[in-house]
Amino acid sequence: MSAGISLQTQAPNDEVLAEVHAEDDEILRIRAEYERRSREIPRDFYSWARLPNYFLDTQLVRDCIVELRRERMFPLEGRSVADIGCGSGRWLLEFAQWEASDLHGIDLDEARLTRAKERLPSADLRTGDAQYLPWASDSFDLVSHFTLFSSIFDKSMKKQIAAEMLRVVKPEGVILWFDSRINNPRNPGMRGIPADEIRALFPDCSVRLRRVTLAPPLARVIVPRSWIAAAMLEKVPFLRTHYLGIIRKRHNSGVRA
């Protein structure tokens, strides 16, 4: 080392170390939950071969199209899209049907992502932690997530992922939010995200939410008997268990409050 030059490294303080350990613990917990669900839930549990699943997915697709059309974001021709927590690519496949051609996704579960790569060989799919998205700022017209945040218990991790989603969406772009608004007593591996928490995750943003999705346990009972009855029950607000949201940066021109 040259004379007179001193290089010093500052050890991380206890608070920083605690945050790092908390992140590691949460990642391990999420991976363990993936493994538990893989073991305990039948492979076809969410298959469209089960009529209630077909109903729930059909209704959600309709609702997403309505919201994106309202934002002048449908169809997705010429749009770049990133799905955060993309799993096996179910929603990326849907976006491809909506004419999106520039598809990107990230998921923590390598097995599910392998399946997504088989289904979408031309898409840019990454295995990784959504707290550190591997794309440049202002990259995407649409950034989506479907039931990602309810699987995360650590508040700082949720804030970091939300901040990353805001970073990679274009200034005039849209974040599409879909997640449970209430806890599921039969599934301790998820926690509902209320409206005030969603708005806190995306400060200085326009956040427009509406309740969607007939309570899945009720749908599983009603849909096999009557699709029409299930559709009517879904019109009752307190029977809808999820929020569908459109999130925009507030500085955008023409943003709806």
VOBA-1610 file (N, C-alpha, C; in pm, whole numbers, padded with zeros to 5 digits, always signed):
BEGIN
Met+00084-00119+00000Met+00000+00000+00000Met+00087+00123+00000Ser+00052+00226-00076Ser+00131+00347-00083Ser+00127+00419+00050Ala+00241+00485+00082Ala+00250+00559+00206Ala+00145+00668+00208Gly+00086+00690+00325Gly-00009+00798+00342Gly-00150+00766+00298Ile-00173+00646+00244Ile-00308+00608+00201Ile-00362+00504+00297Ser-00476+00532+00351Ser-00537+00440+00448Ser-00675+00401+00399Leu-00695+00272+00383Leu-00826+00221+00341Leu-00897+00162+00462Gln-01017+00210+00489Gln-01091+00162+00603Gln-01224+00106+00559Thr-01263-00002+00618Thr-01395-00058+00592Thr-01476-00048+00720Gln-01596-00005+00706Gln-01683+00012+00822Gln-01771-00110+00838Ala-01764-00171+00954Ala-01845-00290+00980Ala-01992-00252+00986Pro-02077-00335+00931Pro-02220-00305+00938Pro-02268-00301+01082Asn-02358-00208+01113Asn-02408-00199+01249Asn-02511-00308+01277Asp-02554-00315+01401Asp-02644-00423+01442Asp-02778-00416+01370Glu-02826-00293+01343Glu-02955-00278+01276Glu-02950-00332+01134Val-02841-00303+01063Val-02826-00353+00926Val-02816-00506+00926Leu-02737-00560+01018Leu-02724-00705+01027Leu-02858-00772+01058Ala-02937-00708+01145Ala-03067-00765+01179Ala-03159-00768+01057Glu-03153-00661+00974Glu-03235-00657+00853Glu-03194-00766+00755Val-03062-00786+00740Val-03011-00890+00649Val-03058-01027+00696His-03045-01053+00826His-03088-01183+00878His-03238-01202+00862Ala-03315-01094+00884Ala-03460-01104+00868Ala-03496-01138+00724Glu-03427-01076+00628Glu-03451-01107+00487Glu-03421-01253+00458Asp-03306-01301+00507Asp-03268-01440+00484Asp-03372-01535+00544Asp-03417-01504+00666Asp-03516-01589+00732Asp-03647-01591+00654Glu-03687-01475+00599Glu-03813-01468+00524Glu-03803-01546+00394Ile-03689-01536+00326Ile-03669-01614+00203Ile-03678-01763+00235Leu-03615-01807+00342Leu-03620-01948+00381Leu-03763-01990+00413Arg-03836-01902+00482Arg-03975-01935+00516Arg-04060-01950+00390Ile-04041-01859+00294Ile-04118-01866+00170Ile-04084-01993+00092Arg-03957-02026+00084Arg-03918-02149+00015Arg-03980-02271+00083Ala-03979-02272+00217Ala-04038-02384+00290Ala-04188-02393+00264Glu-04253-02277+00251Glu-04397-02276+00221Glu-04424-02330+00081Tyr-04338-02293-00017Tyr-04351-02350-00151Tyr-04342-02503-00145Glu-04245-02552-00070Glu-04225-02697-00059Glu-04345-02764+00008Arg-04397-02701+00114Arg-04514-02757+00181Arg-04633-02766+00086Arg-04658-02658+00014Arg-04772-02658-00078Arg-04753-02761-00189Ser-04630-02778-00235Ser-04602-02877-00338Ser-04632-03018-00289Arg-04603-03043-00161Arg-04626-03175-00103Arg-04774-03200-00075Glu-04842-03099-00021Glu-04974-03120+00037Glu-05090-03089-00056Ile-05069-03004-00156Ile-05179-02965-00243Ile-05175-03049-00371Pro-05284-03113-00407Pro-05284-03194-00530Pro-05244-03111-00651Arg-05176-03174-00743Arg-05123-03103-00858Arg-05232-03035-00941Asp-05350-03096-00944Asp-05458-03041-01026Asp-05553-02952-00947Phe-05515-02913-00827Phe-05606-02839-00739Phe-05653-02708-00803Tyr-05562-02642-00877Tyr-05596-02515-00941Tyr-05620-02531-01092Ser-05636-02653-01137Ser-05655-02680-01279Ser-05790-02630-01328Trp-05794-02587-01454Trp-05920-02548-01516Trp-06013-02667-01534Ala-05962-02788-01519Ala-06050-02905-01525Ala-06151-02903-01411Arg-06121-02827-01307Arg-06215-02807-01196Arg-06296-02681-01227Leu-06426-02698-01242Leu-06511-02589-01288Leu-06499-02462-01202Pro-06490-02470-01069Pro-06476-02347-00991Pro-06351-02267-01028Asn-06242-02336-01058Asn-06120-02265-01098Asn-06140-02194-01232Tyr-06208-02261-01323Tyr-06237-02200-01453Tyr-06322-02074-01435Phe-06420-02082-01347Phe-06504-01966-01317Phe-06420-01852-01260Leu-06340-01881-01158Leu-06263-01776-01092Leu-06164-01710-01188Asp-06097-01791-01270Asp-06001-01736-01366Asp-06071-01654-01475Thr-06183-01705-01524Thr-06256-01634-01628Thr-06303-01497-01578Gln-06356-01494-01456Gln-06402-01368-01399Gln-06286-01270-01379Leu-06171-01322-01334Leu-06057-01234-01310Leu-06000-01180-01441Val-05992-01265-01543Val-05945-01218-01674Val-06035-01106-01724Arg-06163-01124-01712Arg-06259-01020-01754Arg-06234-00891-01677Asp-06217-00901-01545Asp-06196-00782-01463Asp-06065-00711-01500Cys-05960-00788-01525Cys-05831-00727-01563Cys-05843-00653-01696Ile-05912-00713-01791Ile-05929-00648-01921Ile-06007-00518-01905Val-06111-00520-01824Val-06190-00398-01800Val-06102-00287-01744Glu-06019-00320-01645Glu-05936-00218-01583Glu-05828-00167-01678Leu-05765-00256-01752Leu-05661-00212-01845Leu-05720-00133-01961Arg-05837-00171-02005Arg-05902-00094-02111Arg-05933+00048-02062Arg-05974+00059-01939Arg-06002+00191-01881Arg-05876+00278-01880Glu-05761+00213-01864Glu-05634+00286-01862Glu-05573+00300-02002Arg-05648+00259-02104Arg-05599+00260-02242Arg-05472+00175-02256Met-05474+00062-02186Met-05361-00031-02190Met-05400-00168-02244Phe-05513-00175-02310Phe-05558-00301-02368Phe-05606-00276-02509Pro-05565-00363-02604Pro-05474-00477-02589Pro-05330-00432-02563Leu-05241-00530-02544Leu-05103-00500-02505Leu-05006-00500-02622Glu-05056-00484-02740Glu-04969-00484-02858Glu-04863-00375-02847Gly-04736-00416-02865Gly-04626-00322-02859Gly-04585-00285-02718Arg-04647-00346-02617Arg-04615-00313-02477Arg-04514-00411-02420Ser-04432-00361-02329Ser-04339-00446-02254Ser-04400-00474-02117Val-04392-00601-02076Val-04463-00646-01956Val-04368-00726-01867Ala-04375-00702-01737Ala-04302-00784-01640Ala-04399-00833-01534Asp-04399-00964-01509Asp-04483-01023-01405Asp-04392-01064-01290Ile-04415-01005-01172Ile-04330-01028-01056Ile-04390-01142-00973Gly-04310-01247-00954Gly-04364-01368-00894Gly-04443-01445-00998Cys-04382-01465-01115Cys-04455-01516-01232Cys-04487-01664-01224Gly-04425-01738-01131Gly-04455-01879-01118Gly-04430-01955-01247Ser-04525-02036-01287Ser-04510-02119-01407Ser-04553-02046-01535Gly-04580-01916-01523Gly-04605-01835-01642Gly-04751-01819-01681Arg-04842-01853-01589Arg-04984-01849-01624Arg-05027-01711-01676Trp-04988-01604-01606Trp-05033-01471-01649Trp-04952-01417-01765Leu-04828-01457-01779Leu-04752-01418-01897Leu-04813-01479-02023Leu-04862-01601-02012Leu-04933-01663-02125Leu-05058-01582-02159Glu-05128-01536-02057Glu-05247-01454-02081Glu-05209-01324-02150Phe-05103-01261-02104Phe-05060-01135-02164Phe-05018-01155-02309Ala-04959-01271-02339Ala-04922-01301-02478Ala-05049-01307-02564Gln-05157-01364-02509Gln-05284-01366-02583Gln-05341-01226-02602Trp-05303-01135-02514Trp-05347-00996-02526Trp-05252-00915-02613Glu-05168-00986-02689Glu-05081-00931-02793Glu-04952-00869-02740Ala-04918-00888-02613Ala-04786-00846-02565Ala-04682-00940-02624Ser-04572-00884-02670Ser-04466-00966-02730Ser-04335-00957-02652Asp-04321-00855-02569Asp-04199-00833-02491Asp-04229-00873-02347Leu-04206-01001-02314Leu-04249-01059-02187Leu-04130-01088-02097His-04146-01054-01968His-04041-01074-01869His-04105-01124-01740Gly-04031-01202-01664Gly-04082-01250-01537Gly-03970-01291-01444Ile-04003-01294-01314Ile-03907-01337-01213Ile-03981-01415-01106Asp-03917-01519-01054Asp-03977-01598-00947Asp-03866-01659-00862Leu-03897-01678-00734Leu-03801-01736-00642Leu-03790-01888-00659Asp-03897-01949-00708Asp-03904-02095-00719Asp-03850-02141-00854Glu-03735-02204-00853Glu-03671-02245-00978Glu-03751-02351-01052Ala-03817-02440-00978Ala-03896-02545-01043Ala-04013-02485-01122Arg-04082-02391-01063Arg-04195-02328-01133Arg-04144-02246-01252Leu-04029-02182-01234Leu-03976-02102-01344Leu-03931-02190-01461Thr-03880-02309-01431Thr-03844-02403-01536Thr-03966-02438-01621Arg-04079-02458-01556Arg-04204-02483-01628Arg-04242-02362-01714Ala-04224-02242-01659Ala-04256-02121-01736Ala-04168-02111-01861Lys-04040-02146-01849Lys-03950-02139-01963Lys-03990-02238-02072Glu-04042-02354-02032Glu-04090-02451-02130Glu-04212-02397-02206Arg-04297-02323-02136Arg-04419-02272-02196Arg-04395-02144-02275Leu-04292-02067-02237Leu-04265-01937-02298Leu-04115-01927-02332Pro-04070-02004-02430Pro-03927-02011-02457Pro-03865-01879-02502Ser-03943-01787-02554Ser-03887-01661-02602Ser-03892-01550-02497Ala-03953-01577-02381Ala-03963-01475-02277Ala-03834-01465-02197Asp-03812-01349-02138Asp-03698-01324-02049Asp-03741-01359-01908Leu-03701-01477-01860Leu-03746-01527-01731Leu-03626-01549-01639Arg-03633-01495-01519Arg-03521-01498-01426Arg-03560-01564-01295Thr-03468-01642-01240Thr-03483-01692-01103Thr-03418-01590-01011Gly-03492-01546-00910Gly-03431-01448-00821Gly-03528-01389-00721Asp-03474-01299-00640Asp-03544-01230-00534Asp-03601-01100-00590Ala-03732-01081-00577Ala-03797-00963-00633Ala-03759-00834-00563Gln-03686-00843-00454Gln-03635-00721-00391Gln-03527-00653-00475Tyr-03471-00731-00567Tyr-03361-00681-00649Tyr-03389-00719-00794Leu-03477-00646-00858Leu-03517-00680-00994Leu-03402-00656-01091Pro-03381-00748-01185Pro-03261-00745-01271Pro-03277-00659-01397Trp-03368-00562-01392Trp-03393-00480-01510Trp-03369-00333-01481Ala-03343-00259-01586Ala-03315-00116-01574Ala-03441-00040-01533Ser-03421+00078-01478Ser-03533+00164-01441Ser-03613+00203-01566Asp-03744+00224-01547Asp-03832+00271-01653Asp-03833+00176-01774Ser-03838+00046-01747Ser-03828-00054-01855Ser-03963-00098-01911Phe-04070-00095-01830Phe-04192-00167-01866Phe-04316-00078-01869Asp-04402-00107-01965Asp-04532-00041-01971Asp-04627-00094-01865Leu-04615-00223-01838Leu-04703-00288-01741Leu-04618-00377-01650Val-04634-00359-01520Val-04571-00446-01420Val-04685-00504-01337Ser-04689-00635-01325Ser-04801-00701-01256Ser-04752-00791-01144His-04845-00819-01055His-04823-00928-00959His-04959-00986-00925Phe-04960-01115-00902Phe-05082-01187-00868Phe-05056-01270-00744Thr-05113-01228-00632Thr-05102-01295-00501Thr-04957-01315-00457Leu-04873-01218-00485Leu-04734-01223-00438Leu-04722-01169-00296Phe-04777-01051-00271Phe-04753-00983-00144Phe-04816-01055-00026Ser-04927-01123-00047Ser-04991-01195+00063Ser-04908-01315+00109Ser-04810-01354+00028Ser-04721-01464+00066Ser-04600-01416+00145Ile-04586-01284+00160Ile-04470-01225+00227Ile-04515-01165+00360Phe-04450-01203+00468Phe-04486-01153+00600Phe-04398-01035+00644Asp-04275-01029+00594Asp-04181-00926+00636Asp-04216-00791+00573Lys-04242-00691+00656Lys-04287-00561+00605Lys-04181-00491+00521Ser-04055-00498+00564Ser-03950-00430+00489Ser-03930-00495+00351Met-03948-00626+00342Met-03938-00694+00213Met-04050-00649+00121Lys-04171-00638+00173Lys-04282-00591+00090Lys-04255-00450+00039Lys-04203-00364+00125Lys-04173-00226+00083Lys-04067-00223-00026Gln-03965-00307-00012Gln-03858-00309-00110Gln-03907-00360-00246Ile-03990-00463-00245Ile-04043-00514-00371Ile-04132-00410-00438Ala-04216-00344-00359Ala-04301-00239-00415Ala-04217-00127-00476Ala-04108-00090-00406Ala-04020+00015-00458Ala-03953-00027-00588Glu-03918-00154-00598Glu-03857-00204-00721Glu-03957-00207-00836Met-04080-00242-00806Met-04183-00239-00910Met-04201-00097-00963Leu-04202-00001-00873Leu-04212+00139-00915Leu-04090+00183-00994Arg-03974+00131-00959Arg-03852+00170-01029Arg-03853+00124-01174Val-03899+00001-01198Val-03888-00054-01334Val-04006-00019-01425Val-04117+00029-01367Val-04229+00068-01453Val-04199+00204-01515Lys-04241+00224-01638Lys-04218+00349-01708Lys-04298+00463-01643Pro-04255+00587-01661Pro-04329+00699-01601Pro-04477+00701-01637Glu-04512+00658-01758Glu-04652+00655-01799Glu-04710+00514-01789Gly-04638+00425-01721Gly-04681+00286-01714Gly-04778+00260-01600Val-04817+00134-01589Val-04919+00091-01494Val-04867-00030-01416Ile-04896-00031-01287Ile-04878-00151-01205Ile-05016-00213-01184Leu-05028-00340-01218Leu-05153-00415-01201Leu-05140-00501-01076Trp-05225-00474-00978Trp-05221-00542-00848Trp-05338-00639-00836Phe-05309-00763-00793Phe-05416-00856-00757Phe-05370-00937-00638Asp-05446-00927-00529Asp-05409-01004-00410Asp-05527-01009-00313Ser-05517-01103-00221Ser-05622-01120-00121Ser-05623-01001-00026Arg-05743-00959+00012Arg-05755-00848+00107Arg-05780-00898+00249Ile-05805-01029+00265Ile-05834-01086+00396Ile-05748-01210+00418Asn-05731-01245+00544Asn-05659-01367+00577Asn-05743-01490+00541Asn-05674-01599+00513Asn-05740-01726+00488Asn-05710-01819+00605Pro-05808-01846+00692Pro-05781-01929+00810Pro-05735-02070+00777Arg-05762-02115+00653Arg-05718-02248+00612Arg-05577-02248+00554Asn-05523-02129+00534Asn-05389-02119+00474Asn-05303-02025+00557Pro-05231-02077+00656Pro-05148-01990+00741Pro-05028-01932+00667Gly-05004-01976+00545Gly-04891-01926+00468Gly-04920-01799+00391Met-05035-01738+00414Met-05067-01612+00348Met-05137-01518+00446Arg-05123-01389+00420Arg-05190-01285+00499Arg-05247-01180+00404Gly-05373-01149+00423Gly-05438-01051+00337Gly-05374-00914+00347Ile-05385-00837+00238Ile-05328-00703+00232Ile-05444-00603+00223Pro-05471-00528+00330Pro-05582-00432+00326Pro-05548-00311+00241Ala-05649-00231+00210Ala-05632-00118+00119Ala-05532-00016+00172Asp-05536+00012+00302Asp-05444+00113+00355Asp-05299+00069+00345Glu-05275-00061+00357Glu-05138-00110+00342Glu-05091-00100+00196Ile-05180-00129+00102Ile-05143-00116-00040Ile-05102+00027-00069Arg-05182+00122-00021Arg-05151+00263-00047Arg-05020+00304+00021Ala-04992+00248+00138Ala-04867+00279+00206Ala-04746+00221+00133Leu-04766+00108+00066Leu-04656+00047-00011Leu-04620+00129-00133Phe-04716+00208-00183Phe-04694+00287-00304Phe-04723+00435-00277Pro-04640+00498-00193Pro-04663+00639-00159Pro-04646+00728-00283Asp-04714+00840-00281Asp-04708+00935-00392Asp-04754+00874-00523Cys-04842+00777-00515Cys-04897+00714-00634Cys-05049+00725-00634Ser-05106+00720-00752Ser-05251+00703-00765Ser-05281+00554-00754Val-05363+00518-00655Val-05397+00378-00630Val-05549+00363-00637Arg-05597+00293-00737Arg-05740+00270-00754Arg-05768+00122-00736Leu-05850+00089-00636Leu-05877-00050-00601Leu-06025-00080-00612Arg-06055-00205-00649Arg-06192-00252-00636Arg-06192-00399-00595Arg-06296-00435-00523Arg-06307-00573-00475Arg-06352-00663-00590Val-06285-00778-00601Val-06319-00876-00703Val-06308-01016-00641Thr-06351-01116-00715Thr-06332-01259-00685Thr-06423-01309-00574Leu-06521-01386-00615Leu-06606-01455-00519Leu-06519-01542-00428Ala-06547-01540-00299Ala-06469-01618-00203Ala-06451-01761-00255Pro-06325-01804-00277Pro-06303-01935-00339Pro-06373-02053-00269Pro-06377-02060-00133Pro-06451-02172-00074Pro-06598-02173-00113Leu-06657-02052-00125Leu-06797-02044-00167Leu-06811-02082-00315Ala-06717-02037-00397Ala-06722-02071-00540Ala-06714-02221-00561Arg-06634-02289-00481Arg-06620-02433-00498Arg-06750-02507-00468Val-06834-02447-00384Val-06964-02509-00353Val-07069-02471-00457Ile-07073-02344-00497Ile-07183-02292-00579Ile-07163-02319-00727Val-07042-02298-00780Val-07021-02304-00925Val-07064-02438-00985Pro-07030-02555-00925Pro-07074-02681-00986Pro-07227-02694-00995Arg-07298-02620-00911Arg-07444-02625-00912Arg-07504-02522-01007Ser-07444-02401-01008Ser-07499-02296-01093Ser-07396-02186-01114Trp-07346-02176-01237Trp-07254-02068-01273Trp-07323-01932-01257Ile-07450-01924-01298Ile-07524-01798-01290Ile-07538-01754-01145Ala-07569-01847-01056Ala-07583-01813-00914Ala-07451-01762-00858Ala-07341-01824-00898Ala-07210-01779-00852Ala-07180-01638-00903Ala-07215-01612-01029Ala-07192-01479-01086Ala-07275-01374-01014Met-07396-01409-00973Met-07480-01315-00898Met-07423-01291-00759Leu-07378-01396-00693Leu-07319-01380-00559Leu-07193-01294-00564Glu-07119-01303-00675Glu-06996-01226-00686Glu-07024-01076-00690Lys-07146-01037-00719Lys-07183-00896-00720Lys-07198-00839-00579Val-07200-00925-00479Val-07213-00880-00340Val-07074-00844-00288Pro-07049-00716-00255Pro-06912-00672-00225Pro-06844-00751-00112Phe-06915-00781-00003Phe-06846-00845+00109Phe-06812-00991+00081Leu-06866-01047-00029Leu-06829-01184-00066Leu-06707-01188-00158Arg-06655-01072-00195Arg-06536-01064-00280Arg-06412-01054-00190Thr-06318-01143-00210Thr-06207-01158-00115Thr-06076-01092-00158His-06071-01036-00279His-05944-00982-00331His-05961-00837-00377Tyr-05845-00770-00387Tyr-05841-00639-00449Tyr-05774-00651-00586Leu-05835-00589-00685Leu-05772-00567-00814Leu-05742-00418-00821Gly-05618-00384-00851Gly-05579-00244-00846Gly-05500-00197-00965Ile-05513-00066-00992Ile-05432+00003-01091Ile-05352+00109-01016Ile-05220+00104-01031Ile-05131+00194-00958Ile-05047+00269-01060Arg-05046+00400-01048Arg-04967+00486-01136Arg-04890+00588-01052Lys-04774+00628-01104Lys-04701+00738-01043Lys-04782+00866-01059Arg-04794+00943-00953Arg-04883+01059-00953Arg-04841+01170-01049His-04711+01179-01080His-04668+01289-01166His-04707+01269-01311Asn-04765+01149-01344Asn-04808+01127-01482Asn-04918+01224-01520Ser-04915+01268-01644Ser-05023+01353-01694Ser-05147+01270-01715Gly-05262+01328-01680Gly-05388+01261-01708Gly-05420+01146-01616Val-05350+01137-01500Val-05376+01026-01409Val-05509+01048-01339Arg-05584+00942-01325Arg-05710+00952-01252Arg-05682+00943-01103Ala-05744+01027-01027Ala-05723+01027-00882Ala-05793+00908-00819
//
